[in-house]
Amino acid sequence: MPLANDLRPLSLDDFVGQSHLVGPGQPLRLAIENKQLFSMIFWGPPGVGKTTLARILAKNLGADIHILSAVSAGKDDIRKIIEVGASRHGGTPKLIQTVLFLDEIHRFNKAQQDYLLPFVESGALILIGATTENPSFEVISPLLSRCRVFILNELTDKDMAQIITHAVKKLKSSISPTAKDWLIQMANGDARQAITMLDNAHTLYGKLTIKNLKSTLQNSYLRFDKKGEEHYNTISAFIKSMRASNPDAALYYLARMVEAGEDPKFIARRMVVFASEDIGVANSSALMLANQVFRTCETIGYPECAINLAHGVVYLSTSPKNRSAYDGLRSAQADVKQFGNLPIPLKLRNPETKLMESIGYGKGYEKYDKDDLLPDKLKGKKYFKKTVSGSRS
């Protein structure tokens, strides 16, 4: 058995991380304590415990759990699970709930999700979906409205250190503090990746040194989950290449994703975000083109939409860059978090009643006011600072 499966906790008390969901008084712990099982979607990066949490919930609530990956599953697989559940529960005095854990639910198309809907609605099936993508975009509204969405965070360094210590103990081995710190940084919050590297290094070399851990990365037979580590590394390289105005590198990483069968809408969605985050007001047409590419990917699909993606990538890569709108938003958000809802200047308030007008609401307001319109505590603050970096032809 792979070490990652062998280490999988069976209760919330042994689960590491996600205290906002599994800590005392938090929703998933309360669900177990109150014997409540309901359809839900876990949204978060890879290796943070989505599958493990689903198993713990089902086990502790006495439910049957069936695990499918949306990459390879279809309607027939769901039909069989429903049939098995119905036959098992037929003569049972106490109904045993059937849980479907659907990994990468964002890979299910609309027709497949529509097929799931009546079973979730009737309670014949408790759906626990897992996704690394925003479910608002990838899960149909009727299905999403019948599920609670829980956001799982990247594991902290402290969480990772605890998991690594447990794994090393299970291997009956040892690891130096320096090697542990290197592995924590390398795994980037992904427990499965860290455990897999430890397992591989121990199997191949016996000792858990930095050199041996690095060697496992270079071994062609020990590649990580394509939809995990490689998925995130490639999209990161893709975005950073466009940011650097390097169309050649951006096209190369696009080609890798296309050849790996990456969802074209995933790529196009990142391009839409990039158009505002990195290009912004330097070329506002970039946002329109990125949106057109996204819509084209929706309507045409592979293989042809790869050409549209390439068109968009070259355009975005060679456009001038300006992050002032993005930086200004983040700066303003930081002030909102720090100061809360500061009083809005009276002249900007709408005098909807005589009383409001009498106390100064709207007084002194002019349509093209040149005065500082920020709350008093923030007067003089500048969030928008226009700077443009060069483009590459």
C-alpha positions as CSV (number, residue, x, y, z in Angstrom):
1,M,0.0,0.0,0.0
2,P,1.4,3.5,-0.9
3,L,2.4,5.4,2.2
4,A,-0.1,8.1,1.6
5,N,-3.0,5.6,1.9
6,D,-1.4,3.9,4.9
7,L,-1.2,7.2,6.7
8,R,-4.7,8.3,5.9
9,P,-6.4,9.2,9.2
10,L,-9.7,7.6,10.2
11,S,-11.1,10.3,12.5
12,L,-11.1,14.1,12.8
13,D,-8.9,13.9,15.9
14,D,-6.1,12.5,13.7
15,F,-6.7,14.8,10.8
16,V,-4.2,17.6,10.3
17,G,-5.1,21.1,9.0
18,Q,-8.4,22.7,8.1
19,S,-9.2,23.7,11.7
20,H,-11.9,26.1,10.4
21,L,-13.8,23.1,9.3
22,V,-12.9,20.3,11.7
23,G,-12.1,22.1,14.9
24,P,-14.4,22.2,17.9
25,G,-17.7,23.8,17.0
26,Q,-16.8,23.9,13.3
27,P,-19.2,22.6,10.6
28,L,-17.8,19.2,9.6
29,R,-17.2,18.2,13.3
30,L,-20.7,19.3,14.1
31,A,-22.0,17.2,11.2
32,I,-20.5,14.1,12.7
33,E,-21.5,15.0,16.3
34,N,-25.1,15.7,15.2
35,K,-25.2,12.6,12.9
36,Q,-26.0,14.9,9.9
37,L,-24.9,14.0,6.4
38,F,-25.6,16.3,3.5
39,S,-24.4,17.0,0.0
40,M,-21.3,19.2,-0.1
41,I,-18.4,20.3,-2.3
42,F,-14.8,20.6,-1.1
43,W,-12.9,23.3,-3.0
44,G,-9.2,23.6,-2.5
45,P,-5.7,22.8,-3.8
46,P,-4.4,19.2,-4.2
47,G,-3.1,17.3,-1.2
48,V,-5.0,19.1,1.5
49,G,-7.4,16.3,2.7
50,K,-10.5,16.4,0.5
51,T,-10.7,12.6,-0.1
52,T,-9.7,11.9,3.5
53,L,-12.5,14.1,4.9
54,A,-15.1,12.4,2.7
55,R,-14.0,9.0,4.0
56,I,-14.0,10.2,7.6
57,L,-17.5,11.6,7.3
58,A,-18.9,8.5,5.7
59,K,-17.2,6.1,8.1
60,N,-18.3,8.0,11.2
61,L,-21.9,8.4,10.0
62,G,-22.2,4.8,9.0
63,A,-22.7,5.5,5.3
64,D,-21.6,3.5,2.2
65,I,-19.0,5.5,0.2
66,H,-18.2,5.0,-3.4
67,I,-15.3,6.9,-4.9
68,L,-15.2,8.0,-8.5
69,S,-13.0,10.3,-10.6
70,A,-14.9,12.6,-13.0
71,V,-12.1,12.1,-15.4
72,S,-13.0,8.5,-16.1
73,A,-16.5,8.0,-14.7
74,G,-19.8,8.4,-16.5
75,K,-23.6,8.0,-16.1
76,D,-23.3,4.2,-16.0
77,D,-21.0,4.3,-13.0
78,I,-23.5,6.5,-11.1
79,R,-26.4,4.2,-12.2
80,K,-24.6,1.2,-10.8
81,I,-24.0,2.9,-7.4
82,I,-27.7,3.8,-7.2
83,E,-28.7,0.2,-8.0
84,V,-26.2,-1.2,-5.5
85,G,-27.5,1.1,-2.8
86,A,-31.1,0.3,-3.6
87,S,-30.5,-3.5,-3.4
88,R,-28.5,-3.3,-0.2
89,H,-31.0,-1.1,1.5
90,G,-34.1,-2.9,0.3
91,G,-34.8,-5.0,3.4
92,T,-32.9,-3.1,5.9
93,P,-34.8,-1.6,8.8
94,K,-32.3,1.3,9.1
95,L,-31.6,3.1,5.9
96,I,-27.8,3.3,5.2
97,Q,-27.1,6.4,3.2
98,T,-25.1,6.1,0.0
99,V,-22.3,8.6,-0.5
100,L,-20.7,9.3,-3.8
101,F,-17.3,11.0,-3.6
102,L,-16.7,12.5,-7.0
103,D,-13.2,13.7,-7.4
104,E,-12.6,16.5,-9.9
105,I,-16.3,17.2,-10.2
106,H,-15.4,20.1,-12.5
107,R,-14.5,17.6,-15.2
108,F,-18.2,16.4,-15.4
109,N,-20.0,18.1,-18.2
110,K,-23.4,19.7,-17.9
111,A,-25.3,16.6,-19.1
112,Q,-23.5,14.4,-16.5
113,Q,-24.2,16.9,-13.8
114,D,-27.9,17.1,-14.8
115,Y,-28.0,13.3,-14.5
116,L,-26.8,13.5,-10.9
117,L,-29.3,16.2,-9.9
118,P,-32.5,14.1,-9.3
119,F,-30.6,11.6,-7.1
120,V,-29.1,14.3,-5.0
121,E,-32.5,16.1,-4.8
122,S,-34.3,12.9,-3.7
123,G,-31.6,12.0,-1.1
124,A,-31.0,8.7,-2.9
125,L,-27.4,9.9,-3.1
126,I,-25.3,12.1,-0.9
127,L,-22.8,13.9,-3.1
128,I,-19.4,15.0,-1.9
129,G,-17.6,16.6,-4.8
130,A,-14.0,17.7,-4.8
131,T,-12.5,20.3,-7.0
132,T,-9.5,22.5,-7.4
133,E,-11.6,24.9,-9.6
134,N,-14.1,27.5,-8.5
135,P,-17.4,25.6,-8.3
136,S,-19.3,28.7,-9.2
137,F,-17.9,28.4,-12.7
138,E,-17.8,24.6,-13.0
139,V,-20.8,23.2,-11.2
140,I,-24.3,23.8,-12.6
141,S,-26.5,26.2,-10.5
142,P,-29.2,23.6,-9.6
143,L,-26.7,21.1,-8.3
144,L,-24.6,23.8,-6.6
145,S,-27.6,25.2,-4.8
146,R,-28.2,21.7,-3.2
147,C,-24.7,21.5,-1.9
148,R,-22.8,23.3,0.8
149,V,-19.4,24.5,-0.4
150,F,-16.5,24.2,2.0
151,I,-13.2,25.9,1.1
152,L,-10.1,23.9,2.1
153,N,-6.9,25.9,2.6
154,E,-3.3,25.1,1.6
155,L,-1.6,23.3,4.5
156,T,0.6,25.5,6.7
157,D,4.3,24.8,7.3
158,K,3.4,23.7,10.8
159,D,0.8,21.3,9.4
160,M,3.3,19.9,6.9
161,A,6.0,19.5,9.6
162,Q,3.5,17.4,11.6
163,I,2.6,15.2,8.6
164,I,6.2,14.7,7.6
165,T,7.2,13.7,11.2
166,H,4.4,11.2,11.3
167,A,5.4,9.7,7.9
168,V,9.0,9.4,8.8
169,K,8.1,7.6,12.0
170,K,5.9,5.2,10.0
171,L,8.9,4.5,7.7
172,K,11.0,3.9,10.8
173,S,13.5,6.3,9.5
174,S,14.9,9.8,10.4
175,I,15.2,13.2,8.6
176,S,17.3,16.2,9.5
177,P,15.7,19.5,10.3
178,T,17.3,21.0,7.1
179,A,15.9,18.2,4.9
180,K,12.5,18.6,6.5
181,D,12.5,22.3,5.9
182,W,13.5,21.8,2.2
183,L,10.7,19.2,1.8
184,I,8.1,21.6,3.3
185,Q,9.0,24.3,0.9
186,M,9.2,21.9,-2.1
187,A,5.7,20.4,-1.3
188,N,4.1,23.8,-1.1
189,G,1.2,22.8,1.2
190,D,0.5,19.5,-0.6
191,A,0.7,16.6,1.9
192,R,0.3,13.9,-0.7
193,Q,3.3,15.2,-2.6
194,A,5.5,15.4,0.6
195,I,4.5,11.8,1.6
196,T,5.1,10.5,-1.9
197,M,8.6,12.0,-2.0
198,L,9.4,10.5,1.4
199,D,8.1,7.1,0.3
200,N,10.0,7.1,-2.9
201,A,13.3,8.4,-1.4
202,H,13.1,5.8,1.4
203,T,12.4,2.9,-1.1
204,L,15.2,3.9,-3.5
205,Y,17.9,5.1,-1.2
206,G,17.0,4.2,2.4
207,K,18.1,7.6,3.9
208,L,16.0,10.7,3.8
209,T,18.6,13.4,2.8
210,I,18.0,16.4,0.7
211,K,20.2,14.9,-2.0
212,N,18.0,11.7,-2.1
213,L,14.8,13.7,-2.0
214,K,16.0,15.8,-4.9
215,S,16.9,12.6,-6.8
216,T,13.4,11.3,-6.6
217,L,12.2,14.4,-8.5
218,Q,14.5,13.6,-11.3
219,N,13.5,9.9,-11.6
220,S,11.3,9.6,-14.7
221,Y,9.5,6.7,-13.1
222,L,8.3,8.7,-10.1
223,R,6.4,11.6,-11.6
224,F,3.8,13.3,-9.5
225,D,0.1,13.3,-10.3
226,K,-0.3,15.1,-13.5
227,K,-3.4,16.9,-12.2
228,G,-1.7,17.9,-9.0
229,E,2.0,19.1,-8.9
230,E,2.5,19.3,-12.7
231,H,-0.8,20.9,-13.3
232,Y,0.0,23.8,-11.0
233,N,3.6,24.2,-12.0
234,T,2.7,24.4,-15.7
235,I,-0.1,27.0,-15.3
236,S,2.3,29.0,-13.1
237,A,5.0,28.9,-15.8
238,F,2.4,29.8,-18.4
239,I,1.2,32.9,-16.6
240,K,4.7,34.0,-15.6
241,S,5.8,33.7,-19.3
242,M,3.0,36.0,-20.5
243,R,3.8,38.4,-17.6
244,A,7.4,38.6,-18.8
245,S,6.1,39.3,-22.4
246,N,7.7,36.1,-23.6
247,P,5.3,34.6,-26.2
248,D,7.7,31.7,-27.1
249,A,7.8,30.3,-23.5
250,A,4.0,31.0,-23.1
251,L,3.2,29.1,-26.3
252,Y,5.4,26.2,-25.1
253,Y,3.6,25.9,-21.8
254,L,0.3,26.2,-23.6
255,A,1.3,23.3,-25.8
256,R,2.1,21.2,-22.8
257,M,-1.3,21.8,-21.3
258,V,-3.1,21.2,-24.6
259,E,-1.2,17.9,-25.2
260,A,-2.0,16.8,-21.6
261,G,-5.7,17.3,-22.3
262,E,-6.1,20.3,-19.9
263,D,-9.6,21.8,-19.9
264,P,-9.4,24.7,-22.4
265,K,-11.8,26.7,-20.3
266,F,-9.4,26.4,-17.4
267,I,-6.6,27.9,-19.5
268,A,-8.9,30.6,-21.0
269,R,-10.2,31.6,-17.6
270,R,-6.7,32.3,-16.4
271,M,-6.1,34.4,-19.5
272,V,-9.2,36.5,-18.7
273,V,-7.9,37.1,-15.2
274,F,-4.4,37.9,-16.6
275,A,-5.9,40.5,-19.0
276,S,-7.1,42.6,-16.1
277,E,-4.5,41.8,-13.5
278,D,-1.3,42.2,-15.6
279,I,-2.3,44.2,-18.7
280,G,-5.1,46.3,-17.2
281,V,-5.5,49.9,-18.4
282,A,-2.3,49.6,-20.6
283,N,-4.5,47.8,-23.2
284,S,-8.2,47.4,-22.2
285,S,-8.9,45.6,-25.4
286,A,-7.0,42.6,-24.0
287,L,-9.9,41.9,-21.7
288,M,-12.3,41.8,-24.6
289,L,-10.1,39.5,-26.6
290,A,-9.5,37.2,-23.6
291,N,-13.3,36.9,-23.1
292,Q,-13.8,36.1,-26.8
293,V,-11.2,33.3,-26.5
294,F,-13.0,31.9,-23.5
295,R,-16.4,32.0,-25.3
296,T,-14.8,30.3,-28.3
297,C,-13.4,27.5,-26.1
298,E,-16.9,27.0,-24.7
299,T,-18.5,26.8,-28.2
300,I,-15.9,25.1,-30.3
301,G,-13.8,22.9,-27.9
302,Y,-10.7,20.9,-28.8
303,P,-8.9,20.4,-31.1
304,E,-9.7,23.7,-32.9
305,C,-9.9,26.0,-29.9
306,A,-6.2,25.4,-29.3
307,I,-5.6,27.8,-32.2
308,N,-7.8,30.4,-30.5
309,L,-5.9,29.9,-27.3
310,A,-2.6,30.4,-29.1
311,H,-3.9,33.6,-30.8
312,G,-4.9,35.0,-27.4
313,V,-1.6,34.0,-25.7
314,V,0.5,35.8,-28.3
315,Y,-1.7,38.9,-28.0
316,L,-1.6,39.0,-24.2
317,S,2.1,38.2,-24.1
318,T,3.1,41.0,-26.4
319,S,0.7,43.6,-24.9
320,P,2.1,46.3,-22.6
321,K,1.6,45.5,-18.9
322,N,0.0,47.7,-16.2
323,R,-0.9,46.3,-12.8
324,S,-2.1,49.6,-11.3
325,A,-5.8,48.6,-11.2
326,Y,-5.0,45.3,-9.6
327,D,-2.5,46.8,-7.1
328,G,-4.9,49.6,-6.3
329,L,-7.7,47.1,-5.5
330,R,-5.4,45.1,-3.2
331,S,-4.3,48.2,-1.4
332,A,-7.9,49.4,-1.0
333,Q,-8.9,46.0,0.3
334,A,-6.1,46.1,2.9
335,D,-7.4,49.4,4.2
336,V,-11.0,48.1,4.3
337,K,-9.7,45.1,6.4
338,Q,-7.7,47.4,8.7
339,F,-10.2,50.2,9.2
340,G,-13.5,48.5,8.5
341,N,-16.4,50.5,7.1
342,L,-15.3,54.1,7.6
343,P,-18.0,56.8,7.6
344,I,-18.8,57.9,4.0
345,P,-18.5,61.7,3.5
346,L,-21.9,63.3,3.9
347,K,-21.9,65.0,0.5
348,L,-21.6,61.5,-1.2
349,R,-24.7,60.2,0.7
350,N,-28.0,60.2,-1.0
351,P,-30.6,62.5,0.7
352,E,-33.6,60.3,0.4
353,T,-35.6,62.0,3.1
354,K,-36.0,65.6,4.4
355,L,-34.3,64.6,7.6
356,M,-31.3,63.3,5.8
357,E,-31.1,66.5,3.7
358,S,-31.4,68.6,6.9
359,I,-28.3,67.0,8.5
360,G,-26.1,67.5,5.4
361,Y,-26.6,64.4,3.2
362,G,-25.6,65.4,-0.3
363,K,-24.7,68.9,0.6
364,G,-21.9,70.3,-1.6
365,Y,-22.0,67.4,-4.0
366,E,-21.0,68.2,-7.6
367,K,-21.1,65.8,-10.6
368,Y,-17.5,66.4,-11.5
369,D,-16.1,67.1,-8.1
370,K,-12.3,67.6,-7.9
371,D,-12.2,67.2,-4.1
372,D,-10.8,64.1,-2.3
373,L,-13.9,61.9,-1.9
374,L,-12.3,59.3,0.4
375,P,-13.4,58.9,4.1
376,D,-11.6,61.4,6.4
377,K,-9.2,58.8,7.8
378,L,-8.0,58.0,4.3
379,K,-7.7,61.6,2.8
380,G,-4.8,61.9,0.5
381,K,-4.4,58.1,-0.1
382,K,-3.6,57.1,-3.7
383,Y,-4.6,53.6,-4.8
384,F,-4.3,54.1,-8.5
385,K,-0.7,54.6,-9.7
386,K,-0.4,54.2,-13.4
387,T,2.8,52.5,-14.6
388,V,3.4,50.7,-17.8
389,S,6.0,48.1,-18.6
390,G,7.2,47.3,-22.1
391,S,5.8,44.9,-24.6
392,R,7.6,42.5,-27.0
393,S,6.9,42.4,-30.7
